[in-house]
């Protein structure tokens, strides 16, 4: 019963993201949709583990990060956006690295790193100082496959990893 409610909640959260992705054409909208989807997906791991406080924190922090991405003006310093994304990456480190979840968490961390790289490349101010202070407390992930840069790429990669283990069926994104 809890899993059914959780699936309904995930679907209700994904619908606005899908609409945003279809309506918006700018890269900021694409990135914000990716961040929102990442938040919903990774929060589902915490919820599946019964950690509702962490699930709520991940959702709130990714909503803040998506808002920071949308509010950011291309060509201006990106520190606020990168700091918000780093908070999300720190949240992902709070999810237990239980064997079935490792691939999904790696996808999440690699996606955050990819987004930080994209945002930093569009900023005149170097973001290395903001990113460097976090690098020592967070593992760096290099995926064997292409790192997702859009919501659709993320969903495909996430669902492939989730399909590899029957325990992860509730984490598949519709």
C-alpha positions as CSV (number, residue, x, y, z in Angstrom):
1,X,0.0,0.0,0.0
2,X,2.8,2.4,0.9
3,X,4.6,1.5,-2.4
4,X,1.4,2.3,-4.4
5,X,1.1,5.7,-2.7
6,X,4.8,6.3,-3.3
7,X,4.4,5.4,-7.0
8,X,1.4,7.8,-7.3
9,X,3.4,10.6,-5.6
10,X,6.3,10.0,-8.0
11,X,4.0,10.2,-11.0
12,X,2.4,13.4,-9.7
13,X,5.8,14.9,-9.2
14,X,7.1,13.9,-12.7
15,X,4.1,15.2,-14.7
16,X,5.0,18.9,-14.1
17,X,8.7,18.1,-14.9
18,X,7.6,16.5,-18.2
19,X,5.4,19.5,-19.1
20,X,8.3,21.8,-18.3
21,X,10.6,19.8,-20.5
22,X,8.2,19.9,-23.4
23,X,7.3,23.6,-23.0
24,X,10.7,25.1,-22.3
25,X,13.5,25.1,-24.9
26,X,16.3,26.8,-23.1
27,X,19.2,24.9,-21.7
28,X,18.4,26.3,-18.2
29,X,15.0,24.7,-18.4
30,X,16.5,21.5,-19.6
31,X,18.9,21.5,-16.7
32,X,16.2,22.4,-14.1
33,X,14.0,19.6,-15.4
34,X,17.0,17.2,-15.1
35,X,17.6,18.4,-11.5
36,X,14.0,18.0,-10.6
37,X,13.8,14.5,-12.0
38,X,17.1,13.6,-10.3
39,X,15.6,14.8,-7.0
40,X,12.4,12.8,-7.4
41,X,14.3,9.7,-8.4
42,X,16.9,9.8,-5.6
43,X,14.4,10.7,-3.0
44,X,12.6,7.5,-4.0
45,X,15.6,5.5,-2.8
46,X,15.5,7.2,0.6
47,X,11.7,6.6,0.8
48,X,12.1,3.0,-0.2
49,X,14.6,2.7,2.7
50,X,12.0,4.2,5.1
51,X,14.0,7.4,5.6
52,X,11.3,9.9,5.0
53,X,13.3,12.8,6.5
54,X,16.1,12.3,3.9
55,X,13.6,11.9,1.1
56,X,12.0,15.2,2.1
57,X,15.4,16.9,2.3
58,X,16.4,15.6,-1.1
59,X,13.2,16.9,-2.7
60,X,13.5,20.3,-1.0
61,X,17.2,20.7,-1.9
62,X,16.6,19.7,-5.5
63,X,13.7,22.1,-5.8
64,X,16.0,24.8,-4.5
65,X,18.7,23.8,-6.9
66,X,16.2,23.8,-9.9
67,X,15.0,27.2,-8.8
68,X,18.6,28.5,-8.6
69,X,19.2,27.1,-12.2
70,X,16.1,28.9,-13.5
71,X,16.9,32.2,-11.7
72,X,20.6,32.2,-12.9
73,X,21.4,34.6,-15.7
74,X,23.8,33.0,-18.2
75,X,27.1,34.8,-18.3
76,X,27.0,35.8,-14.6
77,X,28.9,34.0,-11.8
78,X,27.4,30.6,-11.1
79,X,28.5,30.1,-7.5
80,X,25.0,30.1,-6.0
81,X,23.8,27.5,-8.5
82,X,26.9,25.3,-7.9
83,X,26.5,25.6,-4.2
84,X,22.9,24.5,-4.4
85,X,23.9,21.5,-6.6
86,X,26.6,20.6,-4.2
87,X,24.0,20.5,-1.4
88,X,22.1,18.0,-3.5
89,X,25.2,15.9,-4.1
90,X,25.9,15.9,-0.3
91,X,22.4,14.7,0.2
92,X,23.0,11.8,-2.1
93,X,26.0,10.8,0.0
94,X,23.6,10.4,3.0
95,X,21.7,7.6,1.1
96,X,23.2,4.3,2.3
97,X,25.4,2.6,-0.2
98,X,23.5,-0.6,-0.1
99,X,24.6,-2.8,-3.0
100,X,21.4,-2.5,-5.1
101,X,21.5,1.3,-4.9
102,X,25.1,1.9,-5.7
103,X,24.6,2.2,-9.5
104,X,21.6,4.6,-9.0
105,X,23.5,6.8,-6.6
106,X,26.5,6.8,-9.0
107,X,24.2,8.0,-11.8
108,X,22.9,10.7,-9.5
109,X,26.3,11.9,-8.4
110,X,27.7,11.8,-12.0
111,X,24.6,13.8,-13.2
112,X,25.2,16.5,-10.6
113,X,28.9,16.7,-11.6
114,X,27.8,16.9,-15.2
115,X,25.4,19.7,-14.5
116,X,28.0,21.6,-12.4
117,X,30.4,21.3,-15.4
118,X,27.7,22.7,-17.8
119,X,26.8,25.6,-15.5
120,X,30.4,26.4,-14.7
121,X,31.3,26.5,-18.4
122,X,28.7,29.2,-19.0
123,X,30.0,31.4,-16.1
124,X,32.7,34.0,-16.3
125,X,33.8,33.3,-12.7
126,X,35.7,30.2,-12.0
127,X,33.7,27.7,-10.1
128,X,36.6,25.5,-9.1
129,X,36.9,26.9,-5.6
130,X,33.3,26.1,-4.8
131,X,33.6,22.6,-6.3
132,X,37.0,21.9,-4.8
133,X,36.0,22.2,-1.2
134,X,33.4,19.5,-1.7
135,X,35.6,17.1,-3.7
136,X,37.4,15.8,-0.6
137,X,34.2,14.7,1.1
138,X,32.4,13.3,-1.9
139,X,33.5,10.5,-4.2
140,X,33.9,11.4,-7.8
141,X,32.1,9.1,-10.2
142,X,32.9,8.3,-13.8
143,X,30.2,6.3,-15.5
144,X,31.0,3.7,-18.1
145,X,28.2,5.2,-20.2
146,X,27.6,8.7,-21.3
147,X,26.6,11.0,-18.4
148,X,23.0,12.2,-18.8
149,X,22.6,15.9,-19.7
150,X,18.8,15.8,-20.2
151,X,15.9,14.4,-18.3
152,X,15.2,11.8,-21.0
153,X,18.8,10.6,-20.9
154,X,18.7,10.4,-17.1
155,X,15.4,8.5,-17.1
156,X,16.8,6.0,-19.6
157,X,20.0,5.4,-17.7
158,X,18.2,5.3,-14.3
159,X,15.6,2.8,-15.6
160,X,18.2,0.5,-17.1
161,X,20.1,0.4,-13.8
162,X,16.8,-0.2,-11.8
163,X,15.7,-2.9,-14.2
164,X,18.9,-4.9,-13.4
165,X,17.6,-5.7,-9.9
166,X,14.0,-6.8,-9.1
167,X,14.3,-5.0,-5.7
168,X,14.5,-1.7,-7.5
169,X,11.3,-2.1,-9.5
170,X,9.6,0.6,-7.4
171,X,12.3,3.0,-8.4
172,X,11.6,2.9,-12.1
173,X,10.6,6.3,-13.5
174,X,7.5,6.2,-15.7
